[in-house]
Amino acid sequence: MQLHRLKLVNFRQHAETEMKLGPGLTAVVGPNGSGKTTLIEAIGWVLYGNVAARGSRDSLRRLSAPARAPVRVELDFALGPHEYRITRSLYGAELYQDGGEGPVANSHQAVSSKIEHLLGMTHDEFFSTYFTGQKELAVMASMGPTERAKFLSRLLGYEKLRQAQGHLRQRRSTLRAELSGLEQGLEGLEGLQRERADARESLKDVKTRMVEISEEMERAKRASQDLGPMWTEMKALREANLAADGERRIAEQAVLQARREFDRIDRQLADALTARNQLEELQPDLDRAQAVRAELERLDREAQVAGRRRSLSGQLTEVRQQTERVLQRVAAMADVGAEHENAKSALDKARATLDELRRHEEARHTAWVSNRQDAETKRLGLLDQYKDLATHRKRILEAGADGQCPTCARPLGPEYESVLATLAAQLEEIKSNGKFYKARVKQLASEPEEVQASQRERKTAGKELEDRLRRTAESDANVRQHQQAQCDLGRLQGHLRALETELAGLSDEYDAELHDSVRKEMKRLEPSVQVAAQLHVRAEHAERLVTDAEQAEQSLSAREEHLEQLAEAIAASGYTEDGYAQARKQHESAEAVFRDVELRAATLKGDGRAAAAALESVERRIGERAERATRAVAVRTDLTLHDELDTALEDLRGELNAKLRPDLSELASRFVVDLTDGRYQEFELDEQYRITVLEDGLPKPVISGGEDDVLNLALRLAISQMVADRAGQPLSLLVLDEIFGGLDDSRRRLVVDLLRRLSDRFPQVVLITHIESVKEGADQVWRVALDTRAQAAVVTEESSMEQHVPATV
């Protein structure tokens, strides 16, 4: 595996970082806390997802980034003959192969699973193989012998054998429980066979009795069928007789109803003839009432006209009085137009004066605010300049005459004193200017007198404008009242003319005394008119009632004749209740015999089904017993295999653990020879997994701290190599994070030189360190720094002594 490109967007300290990595030795240099280790975390996160990240998913976003800013990591790498690109964000991930247009995986889970399959390693295995940190070099130093063995077994995957053995033993316990249950659930075979024989005998007996009862049922069925036609005929005769008797009762009710209807019509006819005679006697009064009603209607119309004349006279008087009052109002407001024009002219002048004063006040206020802000801005700028120069002077003082310039990185040398003097003069000048602008800010803190005077003039003009507005509003109201009075005058004059015209067209011929006498006469004749109206309603039905009486008499005769015919038909049918009861008794007796036989047959069928079910049940139990016995044999065989496999796994674990120390010692010895330039030829792990180095074939009892780090590094490389071999991947990439802490400069250079010579084993090595001297032996150098203002890591690539444009900001 070889890394080509890494890009971080809003990931931890990195706002936007892009690094292009090549083969050979790459150094990533920067102070602690600048964001170097975050690059390793980003590689793990883009490959394996959240399992490789510290904290929650939301904590990955850069603290100073906006709330919805995207968080993304991209990684280009080569694996075998293929090129891959991964893009992972908080909400999705994509994996591309060989520059294809579409992704081969496009979700968090799918990409992580695909990477694990391609590398043949889980997240823990990957970081145990390709990555080594300073804390991991001497991780076994603080462990006991048992813990060291477990640690190495876990790194090399031997713990998976223990886990597999645990699953195996759990399965074996399940098989034992199942076998015990199977053996306890086996029934006795002889008892089951006896039950099957009894069930077969019972089923045979039921079948014999079924043949007998079937013959008996057939005889009962024939007897019932022989009585069937006679019983059907008797039921039909009875139903016909019942229907005829019902129709006879209906005919009797119809005759009775027809007789009642005939009597009612006869009474109504006599009443109508009596009313006709009484109506002829009242005819003179009716004729007199008709003439009086016509005279009363004429007088009512004349009374309405007289009432309208009185109403119009009253309205005419009221309208004349209103017209006189409106004429007086119009005359009193003859000069409102001129007053309104004068008020508007004075209002316009007041507005113009106020606008001019406002502009004058705003100009003075703006000039004052501008001068004050300019003084404050210059004073703050001088404060910032003073702080920057003071900080720069402090850094030069700390560097001393033999140090480097913090700005250009050149040696100060003889220019040290002149630089300090220049900085002191600049600081004194800034301090003097700062005092001037501080006094200027204090002077401009409150409004000048000319601004306050403008404000007072503007307030006086505002009050004058308010007064002019009030007077103009009053003038507008007077003009509207004058216009409304003129409109009211025209409306009242028109109404007056209309009333006079209508009053002139009404006559004055109404006689009130005659109207009262006609009312009294009409009131006297009213009872006769009401009685005549009632008699007229009764008398006008006489002719119709004569016809109705003739039709009612004919209907009564026809219904009496139909009733006689129905009575004769019932008597001629020959039906009797005794004959019907005898036929029903014979039919019910035959049906009872048939139902009894049918019930016994149904009971016998139930016995047959029960016998068949019992036989089927015992047959099923015999089959289940055979299956249980077969399953018990299979489980017993499987249990034996699990016992043998458990023993084999136990032996394999013992063999692997026995070979672990020699294999690691042999592999680490090769690295020790290279890392010590041949000084030490052999590396051993004793029974307690402690490191022993041989010099000229003899154990060296005392080694320095630097040599101890080298030996631990050799052991860590050997472990990584062994893990990679077991995963089927070549160890082409190695990332070392802060491993030089315990080494002096000479040993650091030696380790770097040796790592370069081991390029055949490690084509790509990435060193992450805060030690500047390490970069001297690197093929590629990346510098990581923290921009405190932008709150983001800054990553730049260095080539020899030249620093290129920053790759990230």
GUTIFI-216566 format. One record per residue (C-alpha): x, y negated, z; residue in three letters. Coordinates in steps of 0.25 Angstrom, whole numbers, plus 2048, in hexadecimal, padded with zeros to 3 digits. Last residue first. Example, Ala and Ser with C-alpha at 12.3 -4.5 7.8 and 13.67 -1.06 7.14 Angstrom:
2
83780481DSER
83181281FALA
REM end
This chain:
809
7ED792813VAL
7F379E80CTHR
7FE7A0802ALA
805794806PRO
80E78E7FBVAL
81C7957FBHIS
827794806GLN
835795800GLU
84079B808MET
83F7A9802SER
8317AA7FESER
8277A6808GLU
8187A9807GLU
80E7A180FTHR
8037A5819VAL
7FB79A821VAL
7F279F82CALA
7E679682FALA
7E278C83AGLN
7E278182FALA
7E9778839ARG
7F1783840THR
7F7789833ASP
7FC796838LEU
80879C831ALA
80B7A9829VAL
8177AA820ARG
8187B4815TRP
8257BA811VAL
8287C4805GLN
8357CC803ASP
8387CB811ALA
8467CB817GLY
8467BD81CGLU
8387BE821LYS
83C7C582DVAL
8447B8832SER
8377B1835GLU
8327BA840ILE
8227B9842HIS
8207C683BTHR
8187CE831ILE
8207D7828LEU
8197DD81CVAL
8207E9815VAL
81D7EE807GLN
8257F9800PRO
82680080DPHE
82E80D80BARG
8368097FFASP
8377FB805SER
83F801811LEU
84B7F880EARG
8427EC810ARG
83D7F181DLEU
84C7F3821LEU
84F7E581EASP
8447E0826VAL
8487E9832VAL
8567E4831LEU
8527D6831ARG
84A7D883DARG
8557DF844ARG
85E7D4841SER
8547C9846ASP
8517D0853ASP
8467DA854LEU
83B7DB85FGLY
8307D3858GLY
8337D884APHE
8277E1848ILE
81D7D5846GLU
8137DC83CASP
8197E6833LEU
8117EA827VAL
8157F681ELEU
8107FA811LEU
814805807SER
813811812LEU
80E81B807PRO
7FF82080AGLN
7FB82E80CGLY
7F582B81AALA
7FF835821ARG
80A82E81AASP
80582081EALA
80482582DVAL
81282A82CMET
81881E826GLN
811815830SER
81681E83CILE
82581D836ALA
82480E835LEU
81F80D843ARG
82B816848LEU
83580D840ALA
82F801845LEU
830806854ASN
83F809851LEU
8417FB84CVAL
83A7F5858ASP
8427FE861ASP
84F7F985AGLU
84B7EB85CGLY
8487EE86BGLY
8567F486CSER
85980386DILE
85E80B879VAL
85F81A87APRO
86381D86CLYS
86182C869PRO
86D833863LEU
86E837854GLY
87782C850ASP
86D822856GLU
85F829858LEU
85382185BVAL
848826866THR
83A820865ILE
830825870ARG
82582F86CTYR
825836879GLN
82B843872GLU
83683B86CASP
83483285FLEU
841832857GLU
84882984EPHE
85582D846GLU
86082683EGLN
862819846TYR
86C80F840ARG
868812832GLY
86480482FASP
85B80383BTHR
84E802833LEU
85280C829ASP
856817832VAL
84B81483BVAL
841815830PHE
84682382CARG
84682783BSER
83782383CALA
83382D832LEU
83B838839GLU
836834847SER
827833842LEU
82884183DASP
82F847849PRO
825840853ARG
81884484BLEU
81C852849LYS
817857856ALA
80B84E856ASN
807854848LEU
80986284DGLU
80186085AGLY
7F6859852ARG
7F6865848LEU
7F586F854ASP
7E986885AGLU
7E386784CLEU
7E587684AALA
7DF87A857THR
7D3871855ASP
7D1878847LEU
7D188684DGLU
7C7882857ASP
7BF87B84CHIS
7C0888843LEU
7BA89084FTHR
7AF887851LEU
7AB888842ASP
7AB897843THR
7A289684FARG
79988C848VAL
79889583CALA
7948A1845VAL
78A89984DALA
78489483FARG
7828A283BTHR
77B8A6848ALA
773899848ARG
76F89D839GLU
76B8AB83DALA
7638A6849ARG
75C89C840GLU
7588A7837GLY
7538B0842ILE
74B8A3848ARG
7458A183AARG
7408AF839GLU
73A8AE847VAL
7338A1843SER
72E8A7835GLU
7298B383DLEU
7228AA847ALA
71D8A183CALA
7178AD834ALA
7108B2841ALA
70B8A4844ALA
7068A3835ARG
6FF8B1836GLY
6F88AD843ASP
6F38A083DGLY
6EE8A8831LYS
6E68B183CLEU
6E08A5842THR
6DC8A0834ALA
6D68AE831ALA
6CE8AD83EARG
6C98A083BLEU
6C48A482DGLU
6BD8B0833VAL
6B68A783DASP
6B389D832ARG
6AD8A8829PHE
6A48AD834VAL
69F89F838ALA
69C89C829GLU
6938A8828ALA
68B8A4835SER
68A896830GLU
68389A823HIS
6798A382AGLN
676898834LYS
67488E829ARG
66A896821ALA
66289982EGLN
66288A831ALA
65D886823TYR
652890823GLY
64D88A830ASP
64E87B82CGLU
64487E820THR
64587A811TYR
63987E808GLY
63B8727FESER
62C8707FCALA
629868809ALA
63585F806ILE
63085C7F8ALA
6218597FDGLU
62784E807ALA
62F8477FDLEU
6238467F3GLN
61A83F7FFGLU
625835802LEU
6268317F3HIS
61782E7F2GLU
6188257FFGLU
62481E7F9ARG
61C81B7ECALA
6108157F3SER
61880C7FCLEU
61F8067F0SER
6128037E9GLN
60D7FC7F5GLU
61A7F47F6ALA
6197EF7E7GLN
60B7EA7E9GLU
60E7E27F6ALA
61B7DC7EFASP
6127D77E3THR
6087D07EDVAL
6147CB7F5LEU
61A7C37E9ARG
60C7BC7E7GLU
60B7B87F6ALA
61A7B37F8HIS
6177A47F5GLU
60D7A4801ALA
6187A680CARG
62179B807VAL
616791804HIS
610793812LEU
61E78F818GLN
61F78380FALA
61077F812ALA
613780821VAL
61F77681FGLN
61676C817VAL
60B76C821SER
61576982CPRO
61B75D824GLU
60E756821LEU
60E74D82EARG
61D74A82DLYS
61B74681EMET
61073C823GLU
61973782ELYS
625734824ARG
61B72D81AVAL
617724826SER
626720829ASP
62A71D81BHIS
61D714819LEU
62270C825GLU
63170B820ALA
62D706812ASP
63A704809TYR
63A6FA7FEGLU
6486F47FFASP
64F6F87F2SER
65E6FB7F1LEU
6666F57E5GLY
66A6E87ECALA
6716F07F8LEU
67A6F77EEGLU
67F6EA7E8THR
6816E37F5GLU
6896F07FBLEU
6926F17EEALA
6956E27EFARG
69A6E37FDLEU
6A26EF7FBHIS
6AA6E87F0GLY
6AC6DC7F9GLN
6B16E5804LEU
6BB6EC7FBARG
6C16DF7F6GLY
6C26DA804LEU
6C96E7809ASP
6D36E67FECYS
6D76D7801GLN
6D86DB810ALA
6E16E780DGLN
6EA6DD805GLN
6EB6D4810HIS
6EE6DF81AGLN
6F96E4811ARG
6FF6D6811VAL
6FE6D5820ASN
7056E2822ALA
7116DF819ASP
7136D2821SER
7136D982EGLU
71E6E3828ALA
7266D7823THR
7266D1831ARG
72B6DE837ARG
7366E082CLEU
73A6D182EARG
73C6D483EASP
7436E183BGLU
74D6DA831LEU
7506CF83CGLU
7536DA846LYS
75D6E183CGLY
7636D3839ALA
7666D2848THR
76C6E0848LYS
7756DE83CARG
77A6D1843GLU
77E6D984FARG
7856E4848GLN
78D6DA840SER
7916D484DALA
7966E2852GLN
79E6E4846VAL
7A56D6847GLU
7A86D9856GLU
7B06E6852PRO
7AA6F4856GLU
7B26FC860SER
7BE70685FALA
7C56FD855LEU
7CF6F885FGLN
7D1705865LYS
7D470B857VAL
7DE700854ARG
7E5702861ALA
7E771185ELYS
7EB70D850TYR
7F6705855PHE
7FB70F85FLYS
7FB71A854GLY
80471184BASN
80E710857SER
80E71F859LYS
80F72284AILE
81C71A84AGLU
822720856GLU
81F72E850LEU
82672B843GLN
83272584AALA
833732853ALA
83273B846LEU
83D73383FTHR
84673484BALA
84374484CLEU
84674583DVAL
85373D83FSER
85774684BGLU
855753843TYR
85B74F836GLU
86975483APRO
86476383AGLY
855764837LEU
855771830PRO
84B773825ARG
83D779828ALA
83676E820CYS
82B76A82ATHR
830770837PRO
83E76B835CYS
848776839GLN
850777845GLY
85F774849ASP
85B76584DALA
85076A856GLY
844773852ALA
83C76F85FGLU
83F76085CLEU
83B76284EILE
82E769852ARG
82B75D85CLYS
82E753851ARG
82375A848HIS
81975B853THR
81B74C856ALA
81A748847LEU
80D750846ASP
80774A853LYS
80B73C84FTYR
80573E841GLN
7F8743847ASP
7F7737850LEU
7FA72D845LEU
7EF73383DGLY
7E5732849LEU
7E972384AARG
7E772183BLYS
7D972783BTHR
7D571F848GLU
7DA712841ALA
7D3715834ASP
7C671983CGLN
7C670B843ARG
7C8703837ASN
7BE70A82FSER
7B470983BVAL
7B66FA83BTRP
7B56F882CALA
7A870082CTHR
7A26F7837HIS
7A56EA830ARG
79F6EF823ALA
7936F582AGLU
7906E8831GLU
7916E0824HIS
7886EA81DARG
77E6E9828ARG
77E6DA828LEU
77B6D9819GLU
7706E481AASP
7696DC826LEU
7696CF81ETHR
7636D5812ALA
7586DC81BARG
7556CE821ALA
7546C7814LYS
74A6D280EASP
7416D181BLEU
7406C1819ALA
73B6C380BSER
7316CE80FLYS
72B6C581AALA
72A6B9810ASN
7226C2806GLU
7196C7811HIS
7156B9816GLU
7126B4807ALA
7086C0806GLY
7026BF813VAL
6FC6B1810ASP
6ED6B480DALA
6EB6BC81AMET
6E06B4821ALA
6D86B3814ALA
6D86C3812VAL
6D46C5820ARG
6C86BB81FGLN
6C36C2812LEU
6C46CF81AVAL
6BA6CB825ARG
6B06C581BGLU
6B06D3813THR
6AE6DA820GLN
6A16D2823GLN
69B6D4815ARG
69E6E3816VAL
6966E4823GLU
68A6DC81ETHR
6896E5811LEU
68B6F281AGLN
67E6EE822GLY
6766EA815SER
67A6F780FLEU
67670081ASER
6686F981BARG
6666FB80CARG
66A70A80DARG
65F70C818GLY
65570580EALA
65970F803VAL
65871B80CGLN
64A717811ALA
645715802GLU
64A7247FFARG
64272980CASP
636721807LEU
6367297FAARG
638736801GLU
62C73480ALEU
6237307FEGLU
62673E7F7ALA
624745805ARG
61673F807VAL
6127447F9ALA
6167527FCGLN
61075280AALA
60274E804ARG
60375A7FAASP
607764805LEU
5FB75F80EASP
5F1762803PRO
5F7770801GLN
5F677580FLEU
5EA77E80DGLU
5F0784800GLU
5FC789809LEU
5F3790813GLN
5ED799808ASN
5FB79C802ARG
6007A0810ALA
5F57AA812THR
5F87B1805LEU
6077B2809ALA
6047B8817ASP
5FB7C3810ALA
6067C6807LEU
6117C7812GLN
6087D2819ARG
6067DA80DASP
6157DA80AILE
6187DF818ARG
60E7EB817ASP
6147EF80APHE
6227EF810GLU
61E7F781CARG
617802813ARG
62480380AALA
62D805816GLN
62481081BLEU
62481780EVAL
63481580DALA
63581B81BGLN
62D827816GLU
63682980AALA
643828812ILE
63D83481BARG
63A83C80EARG
648839808GLU
64E83F815GLY
64584B814ASP
64984D806ALA
65884C809ALA
656856815LEU
64F86080CASN
65A85F801ALA
66586180CGLU
65E86D811ARG
65C873803LEU
66B871801ALA
66F87780ELYS
66688380BMET
66C8857FDGLU
67B885803THR
67788F80ETRP
671898803MET
67E8977FAPRO
688899806GLY
6828A580CLEU
68A8AF803ASP
6978A6805GLN
6978A8814SER
6968B7813ALA
6A28B7808ARG
6AB8AE811LYS
6A88B881DALA
6AD8C4815ARG
6B98BD810GLU
6BD8B981EMET
6BD8C7823GLU
6C68CC817GLU
6D08C181BSER
6CF8C5829ILE
6D48D3826GLU
6E08CE81DVAL
6E48C4828MET
6E58CE832ARG
6F08D682BTHR
6F88C9828LYS
6F78C6837VAL
6FD8D383BASP
7098D2831LYS
70C8C4837LEU
70C8CA845SER
7168D5841GLU
7208CB83AARG
7208C2847ALA
7238CE850ASP
72E8D3847ALA
7348C5846ARG
7348C3856GLU
73B8D1857ARG
7468CC84EGLN
7488BF856LEU
7498C7863GLY
7548CF85CGLU
75C8C3857LEU
75D8BC865GLY
75D8AD863GLU
76A8A5860LEU
769896866GLY
774898871GLN
77E89C866GLU
77A89085DLEU
77B887869GLY
78988C86DSER
78E88B85ELEU
78987D85DGLU
79087986AALA
79D87F866ARG
79C878858LEU
79A86B85FTHR
7A686D868SER
7AE87085BARG
7A9864854ARG
7AE85B860GLN
7BB86385FARG
7BD860851LEU
7BA851853HIS
7C585185EGLY
7CE858855GLN
7CC84E84AALA
7CF843853GLN
7DB84A858ARG
7E084C849LEU
7DC83D847LYS
7E6839852GLU
7F183E849TYR
7EF832840GLY
7FD82D840LEU
7FA821848LEU
7F2828852ARG
7FC833854SER
807829856LEU
7FF822861PHE
7FB82F867LYS
809833868ALA
80D82686EARG
802826878GLU
80783487DTHR
81582F87EPRO
811822885GLY
80F81587EMET
816808880SER
82180A876ALA
81781086CMET
812802867VAL
8217FE864ALA
81F7FB856LEU
8107F8856GLU
8117EB85ELYS
81A7E6853GLN
8107E9848GLY
8107F483DTHR
8067F5831PHE
8067FF826TYR
80380D82DTHR
7FC80A83ASER
7F47FF833PHE
7EF808829PHE
7ED813833GLU
7E480A83BASP
7DC80582FHIS
7DA81382ATHR
7E3819820MET
7E3820812GLY
7E681380CLEU
7DC814801LEU
7D181B80AHIS
7D3811815GLU
7D280680AILE
7C580B804LYS
7BF80D812SER
7C27FE816SER
7BD7F9808VAL
7B0801809ALA
7AD7FD818GLN
7AF7EE815HIS
7A87EE808SER
7AB7EE7F9ASN
7B47FA7F5ALA
7BA7FD7E7VAL
7B87EE7E3PRO
7B47EA7D5GLY
7BD7E37CBGLU
7C97EC7CDGLY
7D67E67D0GLY
7DD7F47D3ASP
7D37F77DEGLN
7CA7ED7E5TYR
7C57EE7F4LEU
7BA7E47F9GLU
7B67E0807ALA
7A97D980DGLY
7A47D1818TYR
7B07CB820LEU
7B87CC814SER
7C17D680DARG
7C87D6800THR
7D17E27FCILE
7D97E37EFARG
7E07F07EBTYR
7EB7F47E1GLU
7EC8037DDHIS
7F880D7DAPRO
7FB8107E9GLY
7F58057F2LEU
7F77F67EEALA
7F27EA7F6PHE
7E97DE7F4ASP
7E37D9801LEU
7D87CE803GLU
7D37C9810VAL
7C67C1811ARG
7BE7B881BVAL
7B57AE815PRO
7B17A181CALA
7A37A2822ARG
7A779B830ALA
7B179282APRO
7C079682DALA
7C7791839SER
7C779E841LEU
7CB7A6835ARG
7C17B2833ARG
7C57BF838LEU
7BE7BD845SER
7B17C083EASP
7B47CF83CARG
7B77D184ASER
7C47D2851GLY
7D17D784BARG
7D07DD83DALA
7D47EB838ALA
7C77F283BVAL
7C07E6834ASN
7C47EA826GLY
7CE7F5822TYR
7D67EF816LEU
7D37E0817VAL
7D37E1826TRP
7E17E8827GLY
7E77DE81DILE
7E17D2825ALA
7E67D7832GLU
7F47D882CILE
7F37C9827LEU
7ED7C6835THR
7FB7CA83BTHR
8017BE834LYS
7F77B4839GLY
7FF7A983FSER
7FE7AE84DGLY
80D7B184EASN
8167A9845PRO
8177AD836GLY
81E7B682DVAL
8187C1823VAL
8247C881DALA
8237D1811THR
82D7DC80ELEU
82B7E3800GLY
81F7E37F7PRO
8177D77F5GLY
80C7D07FDLEU
8037C47F8LYS
7FD7BD804MET
7F17B4804GLU
7EB7AD810THR
7DF7A4810GLU
7DA7A081EALA
7E27A9826HIS
7E17A9835GLN
7D77B4836ARG
7D37B7828PHE
7CD7AB821ASN
7D27B0813VAL
7DD7BA813LEU
7E47BF807LYS
7EE7CB806LEU
7F57CF7F9ARG
7FE7DA7F4HIS
7FF7E5800LEU
8057F27FCGLN
800800800MET
REM end
